[in-house]
């Protein structure tokens, strides 16, 4: 379920790159306005990485990821009905809000369900599905646009997210022992849940150490620009193809 979530969230966030040319043409957006729309996702996504992680800790992965799924699904569907820059900006902002909490909350779910010596593998597997979503989005969305227009593509993908959210809240349990399919051997392999009062977060020292941590986080620093570049790639290819055709006469 988490692999599917990582895959779907990346598909939904980069779909706009493949559809950008058609959106620009229909809504009459300039490149600057399109860049504003792209950035509308990033700022709430950044903020709710922290806030959403706190929400996931307090309310549990089951409820948090369900409501995140409903928000990002609604935002994706809403994108298919926008009629101008303001509505498109709001839809992308809502998408960033909904997806911001997903990865930190998914990590909490992995802590509950994964033996300590398998957590690195679980992280690697789920993140590989995110990159796979990034890779397959352009051809899949291009086909959907051919069949359904760009608006239909967003609506279809939004409903896929809705289906994921419903299956998630039905199937997943925060406590492994509450799941009907788990065995005693699997339960024994999981680490015990911490009990007692949760220690307070030392926000001051933590924020003071963010700079050296940030300098070492080169993979995330590279991967985020990677999907941002994917958003612009289709526009660049379209303009390059048009310029080449004009030059050839």
LINGI-V464412 format. One record per pair of residues at least 12 apart in sequence whose C-alpha atoms are under 10 Angstrom apart, sorted by sequence separation. I is the first residue (numbers start at 1). J is the second residue. D is the distance in Angstrom with one decimal. If there is no record, write none. Layout:
I&J&D, I&J&D
This chain:
52&64&8.2, 78&90&9.2, 79&91&5.7, 107&119&9.1, 110&122&7.3, 141&153&6.5, 144&156&8.6, 21&34&9.7, 52&65&9.7, 75&88&9.5, 78&91&6.2, 79&92&7.6, 110&123&8.2, 140&153&9.3, 141&154&8.7, 144&157&9.5, 20&34&7.8, 77&91&8.7, 78&92&9.2, 176&190&8.8, 75&90&8.4, 76&91&7.1, 107&122&9.2, 52&68&9.2, 75&91&5.0, 76&92&8.0, 78&94&9.6, 79&95&9.5, 107&123&7.7, 141&157&9.1, 17&34&10.0, 74&91&8.5, 75&92&6.9, 78&95&9.8, 106&123&9.4, 16&34&10.0, 20&38&9.8, 75&93&8.3, 76&94&8.8, 175&193&9.2, 72&91&9.0, 75&94&5.7, 76&95&6.9, 107&126&9.8, 72&92&9.2, 74&94&8.5, 75&95&5.3, 106&126&9.3, 16&37&9.5, 17&38&8.7, 72&93&9.8, 73&94&9.7, 74&95&8.3, 75&96&9.0, 16&38&8.2, 72&94&6.8, 73&95&7.9, 75&97&9.4, 71&94&7.1, 72&95&4.8, 75&98&8.2, 103&126&9.7, 14&38&9.5, 71&95&7.0, 72&96&7.6, 74&98&9.3, 103&127&9.4, 13&38&9.4, 71&96&9.4, 72&97&7.7, 73&98&8.4, 69&95&9.7, 71&97&7.8, 72&98&4.7, 73&99&9.7, 68&95&9.2, 71&98&5.0, 72&99&6.2, 13&41&8.1, 70&98&7.9, 71&99&8.1, 72&100&9.6, 13&42&10.0, 68&97&8.2, 69&98&6.8, 68&98&4.7, 69&99&7.7, 67&98&7.9, 68&99&6.4, 68&100&8.3, 65&98&9.0, 68&101&7.1, 69&102&8.4, 64&98&10.0, 65&99&9.1, 68&102&6.8, 67&102&9.9, 65&101&7.8, 66&102&9.6, 64&101&8.0, 65&102&6.2, 68&105&9.9, 64&102&8.1, 65&103&9.3, 61&101&9.9, 65&105&7.1, 61&102&8.9, 64&105&7.4, 65&106&7.7, 64&106&9.5, 61&104&9.4, 62&105&9.1, 61&105&5.6, 62&106&9.5, 65&109&9.7, 52&97&8.9, 56&101&7.4, 60&105&7.8, 61&106&6.7, 52&98&9.0, 55&101&8.0, 56&102&8.6, 59&105&9.9, 60&106&9.9, 61&107&8.9, 49&96&9.6, 52&99&9.1, 53&100&8.6, 54&101&8.7, 56&103&10.0, 57&104&9.1, 61&108&6.8, 62&109&8.2, 37&85&7.7, 40&88&9.2, 41&89&8.3, 44&92&9.4, 45&93&8.2, 48&96&8.1, 49&97&8.9, 52&100&6.5, 53&101&5.7, 56&104&7.6, 57&105&7.3, 60&108&8.1, 61&109&5.7, 36&85&9.2, 37&86&8.9, 40&89&6.0, 41&90&9.1, 44&93&6.4, 45&94&9.1, 47&96&9.1, 48&97&6.3, 49&98&10.0, 51&100&8.5, 52&101&4.0, 53&102&8.0, 55&104&9.8, 56&105&5.0, 60&109&8.0, 61&110&9.5, 37&87&9.8, 38&88&9.7, 39&89&8.9, 40&90&7.7, 41&91&8.6, 42&92&8.8, 43&93&7.9, 44&94&7.9, 45&95&8.1, 46&96&8.1, 47&97&8.2, 48&98&8.2, 49&99&8.4, 50&100&8.2, 51&101&7.3, 52&102&7.5, 53&103&8.2, 54&104&8.7, 55&105&8.2, 56&106&8.5, 34&85&8.4, 37&88&6.8, 38&89&8.2, 40&91&8.6, 41&92&5.0, 42&93&7.9, 44&95&8.5, 45&96&4.3, 46&97&8.7, 48&99&8.1, 49&100&4.7, 50&101&7.5, 52&103&9.1, 53&104&5.1, 54&105&8.5, 56&107&9.6, 57&108&7.2, 61&112&9.5, 33&85&7.4, 36&88&10.0, 37&89&5.1, 40&92&5.6, 41&93&4.9, 44&96&5.2, 45&97&5.5, 48&100&4.7, 49&101&5.1, 52&104&7.3, 53&105&5.6, 56&108&7.4, 57&109&9.6, 33&86&10.0, 36&89&7.6, 37&90&8.7, 39&92&8.4, 40&93&4.9, 41&94&7.5, 42&95&9.3, 43&96&7.3, 44&97&5.1, 45&98&7.8, 46&99&9.8, 47&100&7.3, 48&101&5.6, 49&102&7.8, 51&104&9.7, 52&105&7.3, 53&106&9.1, 56&109&9.0, 34&88&9.6, 37&91&9.1, 38&92&7.4, 39&93&8.5, 40&94&8.6, 41&95&6.3, 42&96&6.2, 43&97&8.6, 44&98&8.7, 45&99&6.5, 46&100&6.6, 47&101&9.1, 48&102&9.1, 49&103&7.6, 50&104&8.0, 53&107&9.1, 27&82&8.9, 29&84&8.4, 30&85&10.0, 34&89&9.2, 37&92&6.7, 38&93&9.2, 40&95&8.9, 41&96&4.4, 42&97&9.0, 44&99&9.0, 45&100&4.2, 46&101&9.3, 49&104&6.7, 53&108&8.5, 27&83&6.8, 28&84&8.3, 29&85&7.3, 33&89&9.3, 36&92&10.0, 37&93&8.4, 40&96&7.5, 41&97&7.7, 44&100&7.0, 45&101&7.8, 48&104&9.6, 49&105&9.0, 23&80&9.9, 26&83&9.0, 27&84&5.8, 28&85&8.9, 39&96&9.6, 40&97&9.9, 41&98&9.8, 43&100&9.5, 45&102&9.8, 26&84&9.2, 27&85&7.5, 41&99&9.2, 42&100&9.0, 13&72&9.3, 23&82&9.8, 41&100&9.3, 5&65&9.2, 9&69&8.9, 12&72&8.2, 16&76&9.7, 23&83&9.9, 24&84&9.9, 113&173&9.5, 8&69&9.8, 12&73&8.5, 15&76&9.4, 23&84&9.5, 24&85&9.8, 27&88&9.7, 112&173&9.6, 113&174&8.4, 112&174&7.1, 113&175&8.2, 114&176&9.9, 2&65&9.8, 9&72&8.1, 12&75&9.4, 13&76&8.6, 16&79&9.1, 109&172&9.5, 112&175&7.1, 113&176&6.5, 5&69&8.6, 9&73&9.3, 12&76&6.8, 109&173&9.1, 110&174&10.0, 112&176&7.2, 113&177&10.0, 8&73&9.9, 23&88&9.7, 109&174&7.1, 108&174&9.4, 109&175&9.4, 80&149&9.4, 82&151&8.6, 80&150&7.2, 81&151&6.7, 79&150&9.5, 80&151&4.0, 81&152&9.1, 115&186&9.2, 79&151&7.3, 80&152&6.4, 114&186&9.6, 115&187&9.5, 78&151&9.2, 79&152&9.7, 80&153&7.5, 81&154&8.9, 113&186&9.3, 114&187&10.0, 115&188&9.5, 116&189&9.0, 117&190&9.9, 77&151&8.5, 79&153&9.7, 80&154&5.2, 81&155&8.5, 113&187&8.9, 115&189&6.1, 116&190&7.5, 117&191&10.0, 76&151&9.9, 77&152&8.8, 79&154&6.4, 80&155&5.7, 114&189&8.5, 115&190&4.8, 116&191&6.8, 16&92&9.3, 77&153&9.0, 78&154&8.0, 79&155&7.7, 80&156&9.2, 113&189&9.6, 114&190&6.3, 115&191&6.2, 76&153&9.5, 77&154&5.6, 78&155&7.6, 80&157&9.9, 113&190&6.8, 114&191&8.1, 115&192&9.9, 76&154&5.7, 77&155&4.4, 80&158&9.1, 112&190&7.7, 113&191&8.7, 13&92&8.5, 75&154&9.3, 76&155&6.7, 77&156&7.6, 79&158&9.1, 111&190&9.0, 112&191&7.9, 75&155&9.6, 76&156&8.9, 77&157&7.5, 78&158&8.5, 111&191&8.6, 112&192&8.8, 73&154&9.5, 74&155&9.1, 76&157&7.1, 77&158&4.9, 112&193&7.6, 13&95&7.5, 73&155&8.9, 76&158&4.9, 77&159&7.3, 111&193&9.3, 12&95&8.4, 13&96&8.2, 73&156&9.9, 75&158&7.6, 76&159&8.6, 73&157&7.9, 74&158&6.6, 77&161&9.5, 73&158&4.5, 74&159&8.4, 76&161&8.6, 77&162&9.7, 9&95&9.3, 13&99&8.7, 72&158&7.7, 73&159&6.6, 12&99&9.6, 71&158&9.9, 73&160&7.9, 74&161&8.7, 70&158&9.2, 73&161&5.1, 74&162&8.0, 9&98&9.6, 10&99&9.3, 69&158&9.6, 70&159&9.8, 72&161&7.6, 73&162&5.6, 9&99&6.9, 71&161&9.5, 72&162&8.7, 73&163&9.2, 9&100&10.0, 70&161&7.5, 71&162&9.1, 73&164&9.4, 69&161&6.4, 70&162&6.1, 73&165&8.7, 131&223&8.9, 134&226&9.1, 135&227&9.5, 138&230&8.8, 6&99&9.8, 9&102&8.6, 69&162&6.6, 70&163&9.4, 134&227&7.0, 137&230&9.6, 138&231&9.6, 9&103&9.7, 69&163&9.1, 70&164&9.3, 71&165&9.9, 69&164&7.5, 70&165&6.5, 131&226&9.8, 135&230&9.0, 138&233&9.6, 6&102&8.4, 66&162&9.1, 69&165&5.3, 70&166&8.8, 131&227&9.0, 134&230&7.9, 138&234&8.1, 5&102&8.4, 6&103&7.9, 68&165&8.3, 69&166&8.7, 134&231&9.9, 5&103&9.3, 66&164&8.6, 67&165&7.8, 66&165&5.1, 67&166&9.9, 69&168&9.2, 2&102&9.6, 6&106&9.1, 65&165&7.5, 66&166&7.3, 2&103&9.4, 5&106&9.0, 66&167&9.1, 63&165&9.8, 66&168&6.7, 67&169&9.3, 3&106&9.8, 62&165&9.7, 65&168&8.0, 66&169&5.9, 2&106&6.9, 65&169&8.2, 66&170&9.6, 2&107&9.5, 63&168&9.3, 64&169&9.6, 62&168&7.4, 63&169&7.0, 66&172&10.0, 2&109&8.8, 61&168&10.0, 62&169&6.0, 2&110&8.8, 61&169&9.5, 62&170&9.1, 62&171&9.2, 63&172&9.7, 62&172&6.3, 63&173&9.5, 61&172&8.8, 62&173&6.3, 63&174&9.1, 61&173&8.4, 62&174&6.1, 60&173&9.3, 61&174&6.5, 62&175&9.8, 60&174&6.5, 59&174&9.8, 60&175&9.6, 15&133&10.0, 3&122&9.3, 6&125&9.9, 7&126&8.2, 10&129&8.8, 11&130&8.2, 14&133&8.8, 15&134&8.9, 18&137&7.9, 19&138&8.8, 2&122&9.6, 3&123&9.6, 6&126&6.3, 7&127&8.4, 9&129&10.0, 10&130&5.7, 11&131&9.4, 13&133&9.7, 14&134&6.8, 17&137&9.3, 18&138&5.6, 5&126&8.6, 6&127&6.8, 7&128&8.5, 8&129&8.8, 9&130&7.5, 10&131&7.5, 11&132&8.9, 12&133&8.8, 13&134&8.7, 14&135&9.6, 16&137&9.8, 17&138&8.0, 18&139&8.5, 3&125&7.3, 4&126&8.2, 6&128&8.5, 7&129&5.0, 8&130&7.7, 10&132&8.5, 11&133&5.1, 12&134&9.3, 15&137&6.3, 16&138&9.5, 18&140&9.4, 19&141&7.6, 2&125&9.6, 3&126&4.7, 6&129&6.0, 7&130&4.6, 10&133&5.4, 11&134&6.0, 14&137&7.1, 15&138&7.2, 18&141&6.7, 19&142&7.6, 22&145&9.0, 2&126&6.6, 3&127&7.7, 5&129&8.6, 6&130&4.8, 7&131&7.5, 8&132&9.8, 9&133&8.0, 10&134&5.7, 11&135&8.7, 13&137&9.6, 14&138&8.3, 17&141&9.6, 18&142&6.7, 1&126&9.6, 2&127&9.7, 3&128&8.3, 4&129&7.3, 5&130&8.3, 6&131&8.6, 7&132&6.7, 8&133&6.7, 9&134&9.3, 10&135&9.3, 11&136&7.9, 12&137&8.5, 15&140&9.2, 16&141&9.1, 19&144&9.9, 3&129&5.8, 4&130&8.6, 6&132&9.2, 7&133&4.6, 8&134&9.3, 10&136&9.9, 11&137&5.5, 15&141&6.6, 19&145&7.6, 2&129&9.2, 3&130&7.7, 6&133&7.8, 7&134&7.8, 10&137&8.3, 11&138&8.9, 14&141&9.7, 15&142&9.2, 18&145&9.1, 22&149&8.7, 23&150&7.4, 5&133&10.0, 7&135&10.0, 22&150&6.9, 23&151&8.8, 4&133&9.3, 7&136&9.6, 8&137&9.7, 11&140&9.4, 12&141&10.0, 21&150&9.7, 22&151&9.6, 7&137&9.8, 11&141&8.9, 19&149&9.1, 20&150&8.9, 19&150&5.9, 18&150&9.0, 19&151&8.9, 16&150&9.0, 19&153&8.7, 15&150&9.4, 19&154&9.2, 16&153&9.9, 15&153&8.6, 16&154&8.6, 15&154&7.8, 12&154&8.0, 15&157&9.0, 12&157&7.0, 11&157&8.2, 12&158&7.7, 12&160&9.9, 8&157&8.4, 12&161&8.6, 8&158&9.5, 8&160&8.1, 9&161&8.2, 8&161&6.8, 5&161&8.3, 8&164&8.7, 4&161&9.7, 5&164&7.4, 4&164&7.9, 5&165&8.8, 2&164&9.9, 1&164&8.1, 5&168&9.3, 1&165&9.7, 1&167&8.6, 2&168&8.9, 1&168&6.9, 1&171&9.0, 1&172&8.4, 42&224&9.5, 42&228&9.3, 39&228&9.0, 38&228&8.0, 38&231&7.6, 38&232&9.0, 35&231&9.6, 35&232&8.8, 34&232&9.5, 31&235&9.5, 17&227&9.3, 17&228&8.7, 20&231&8.0, 21&232&9.7, 24&235&9.6, 17&229&8.8, 18&230&8.4, 19&231&9.1, 20&232&8.1, 14&227&6.7, 17&230&6.4, 18&231&7.0, 20&233&9.7, 21&234&7.5, 22&235&9.6, 13&227&8.4, 14&228&7.9, 16&230&9.5, 17&231&3.7, 18&232&8.3, 20&234&7.4, 21&235&5.9, 13&228&9.4, 14&229&9.5, 15&230&9.3, 16&231&6.5, 17&232&5.7, 18&233&7.9, 19&234&8.0, 20&235&6.6, 21&236&9.5, 14&230&6.8, 15&231&7.6, 16&232&9.1, 17&233&6.9, 18&234&5.4, 19&235&8.7, 10&227&8.4, 14&231&5.7, 17&234&6.0, 18&235&7.6, 21&238&7.6, 13&231&8.6, 14&232&9.4, 16&234&9.5, 17&235&7.3, 21&239&9.3
